Amino acid sequence: LNDSIIYAEFYIYKSEIAYVPFATPKTSNIKIKPDSVIYLSRSDNHYTYNLLHPGIYFFKTKKETQDGLSISLLPSSANEKASIRYITTRIEYDSLLNPNSNNKTIFDKWKFFGGDELKAIRLQNEWVKRLKICRYFFSDERDGWQTDRGMIYMVFGPPRIVNRSLSTETWSYDNGTGNDLNFIFRKNKNELSENDFVLDRNIMYKADWYKAVDFWRNGRIGLSN
């Protein structure tokens, strides 16, 4: 690099999770602003910076440019308690987060869904496994489970078929009716991530979504068994 200063923009990870596949998300034209900006000076022909806090670090040589290098530092572990929002009611979820609630552990909720400890362990293990997969493959400026692809993967599991183009992914599932259930994701322009895909939402997904959620809530896993 010929520049003596590098600008490092820091973005805290977003906390919101994906909207369900049949709901229209709120749109915003507000440009994402960094939570802080760090200025790095060259020393002995190199730059040194320690990534200390989870978030996205966007390094560039000119303050006004949109070109640069993006590096993500995820939290040490995914938030299992927050992720269970996809398969709980609002009352159940608020109770789970309330430290004064009688039902305050995540395992209590899995036992409620599974009916006994063995089923609860099976459900929880599968959910945590999916959390890890989502984190690895689907993270953008959010943890993987919070994204559109992460939401579908958490609830429905791995797709039977994935078709990819330069700008889309189509995930196909067998929904038990003889017809494929298809989810189409389109690549979203995002200066912080090349891994941002947005679901084409449709009211037609509503029945299949609640069917998959009910499977979890009755001690079964997604639509798979």
N, C-alpha and C positions, 0 to 999 in steps of 0.2 A: 504494500500500500504506500502511496506517495503522500497521503494525508497525515498530518501530525496528530489529528484528533479524530476519534471515532465516537459517534453518538450511540448510546445504548438506551433504547426506550424499554421501560418495564411495564408490563400489563399484568395485573392480578387476574387469576383465573375467574371466569364468570361462574356465578353460583346458580343461575337458573337452569332448569332441566327442560328437555324437549317437551313440546306439546303432544298430546295424544294424536294418533295418525288421522283422526277424522275432524280435528279442530283446526280452525284457522288461526295461526299465531299472529300476534301483534307485530306490525312492521314499523321500522324506524329508519329514517334517513340521516340520523345523527352520526357523524363520523366518530369512530372509536378514538378516544384520546388516551395517551399513556398515563399511567398513574404516577410515573416519575421518569426523569431523564438523567442518565449518567454520562459524564464526559470522560473519555479515556484518552490519556496522553501517551504517546509512544516513548518507551524507555529502552535503550540498548537495542533498538530496531525491532521491538516487539511490544505487544500490548498484553497486560495481565488483568484479569477480572475474575473474581470468585462468585459463582452463582449461589446465593445464600437463601433466597426465598422462592417458594413455588410460584410459577407464573411463566410468562413468555418474555424473552429478552430479544429485542429486535435491534441488530447492529447495522449501522450504515455510516457512510463516510461524509454524507452531506445531510444537514438537518432537514432540508425541504424535500429530499427525494423519497420515493416510495420503494426504491430498490434496496435490498439489504439481505442480511442473513438472520433467520429466525431460529431461536433455540428455546425449547420447552423444558421446564423443570417441574415435573409433576409432584404433588404431595407424596409423602412416603407410602401411603396406602389409600385405596379408594374408600369412599364413605358408604359402607354397607347400609347403615341405618337410613341415610338420605335416599339411597337408590331404591329402597323398597317402596317409595312413594308410588311407583308405577302400578303396584298391585294392592294398594291399601286405599281405604276411604280417607277423606280429609280428617274425620274425627279420629280414626285409628292412627293416622300419621301424627296428628298433633299430640295425641296421648303418648305415642312412642317417644316423641321428642321432649315431653314434659318430665323433668326429673322427679317430680312429686307423684307421678302416676303409679298405680299398682302394676301396670303392664309396661315396665320401663326398660326391659332388656329385649334386644333383637331376637334372642333365642326363644323368648316367651311367645313372640309373634309367629315364629316358625312352628312352634308346638301347636299354636292355635290353628294354623293352616293344616298341619300334618296330622294332628290328632294324637300323636305319641312321639316319644323322643327319637326313635329310629327314623321315622319319616321326616321329622324336623331336621335331623342331621343330614339326611339325603337332600332335602330341599335347599338347606343352607349351603352345603358344599357345592351344589350345582350353581347356585346364584353367585357365590364368591368366584367360582371358576369363570363364569361369564363376565364378571366385573374385571377380572384380570385380562381376559381376551379383548374386551372393549377398550381397556386402557391402552393396550399395546397397538391395536389396529385403528381405532377410531378417534383418538384424542385430537382436538384442534386447539382452540383457546378455552376449551372445557375438558374436563376428564371424559374419557370415552363413553361412559354409560350415560352421560348427560346429553349426548348428541342424538340426532335423528336415527342414524344407523345403530348407535348404542342402545337406544330405547327399543328398537325392533329386535335386536339381538338378545337383549336381556329377557324380554317377554316371550318371544317366539323361538329363540334358539338359532342355531346355524341354519341358513337357508339350504334347500335341496339343490338349487342351481343358482349360480351368480353369472350374469352376463354383463360385461364391462365394455364401455367405449371410452373415448378420450374425455367425455364430459358427463357420463351417466353410469350408474350401476343399477341393475334390475335384479332383485332378490325374489326367488320363487319358492313357495312352500306348498305342501299338500295339506289342504284344509279339511280333508275327509269327505268332500262332496264330489270328487272326481275332477274338479277344476282347480287349476293352480291359483294360489293367492299371490299376487305380484305386488311388490313395493318398488317404486322407481325413485332413485335418489339422483339429484342433479348437482354437479360441482358448482360451488358458490365462490365468486370472486372474493378473496380474503387475503389481504396483504400479510397477515400474520401466519397463515397456514395454507398449505396446498392440500389439506386433508379435510376440508369443510364441504360436506355434502348435505343437501336439503331434500327432505322427502316431499314428493308430490302428494299432498294430503287429499283425502276424499271421504265423504260421508259413508261410502260403501264399505269402508274398513271397520265401521263401528261394531257390527255383530261379531266379526272375527276377533277384534281386539278384546271384547268382553268375554268371549269364549275362552281365549287364551289366559286372560286374567283369572277367570273362574277356575280353570284347571289348577293354577298355582294355589288358589285359595282353598281348594279341595284336596290338597296334598299330592297333586300331580304336576308334571313339569311341562309347561307350555302346551303345544299341540302334539308333542312327540310321543306321548305314551299315556 
